[in-house]
Amino acid sequence: MWRWVILFLVATFVAGIFAFAGLVVAAIAVAKLVFYLFLILFLIALIYALTRNLRSRKL
C-alpha cells in the first residue's frame, strides 16, 4: 500500500511541475484516501493483535 502512496505523491509533484491543476487535485484526493485507508487498517490490526494477546494471557 505504501507503493501506491508514493506513486500518487510522485504523480502529484510531477503534475504540479507541469501545472496540471485538475490532475494534482485528483492525485492528492487519491493519496489521502489511500493514506486514511492504510491508517484505518493499521488501527484495526493493532486492536485485533492487542485483544488477541490479552485473551491468550487469561488462559
N, C-alpha and C positions, 0 to 999 in steps of 0.2 A: 504494500500500500504506500510505503514511503516513496517508491519509484514514481507512482502517479503524482504525488505531491510535488516532487522535484521536477517532474516533467512539466506540470502546469505552471510551476514557478518560473522555469526557464522560458516557457512559451509566453508568459506574461511579460517578462523582461524583453524578449525579442519583439513582441508586439508593441511594447512601449517605445522601443527604439525606433520602430518604423511608423509610430503614431497611428496604429490601428485601434482607435478608442473602443469600438464595439467588441473587438476580439479580446482586448485587455479586460473589459468588464466581464465577459463570459469566462475567461480563464480564471480570473480571481474568484468568481462565484463557484466554479467547479473545484478550485483548490480549497476554498473554505468548506465546501460540502464534504470533500474527501477528508479534510483535517478533522472536522467535527464527527464524522462517521468513525474515524480511527479512534478519536478520544472516547466516544461512547462505547465502542467495542473493547477498548482497553479497560475502562472502568468496570464493565460487566465482567470481563475476565478476572480482574483483580478481586472484585467482590465474590465471585464464584470460588476463586482459589482460597480466599480468606475463610469463607464459610465452610468449605470442604476441609480445610486444615483444622478448624475448630471442632468440627464433627468428629474427625479422626482422633483428636485428643481426648474427647469424652468417652470413647470406647475403651 
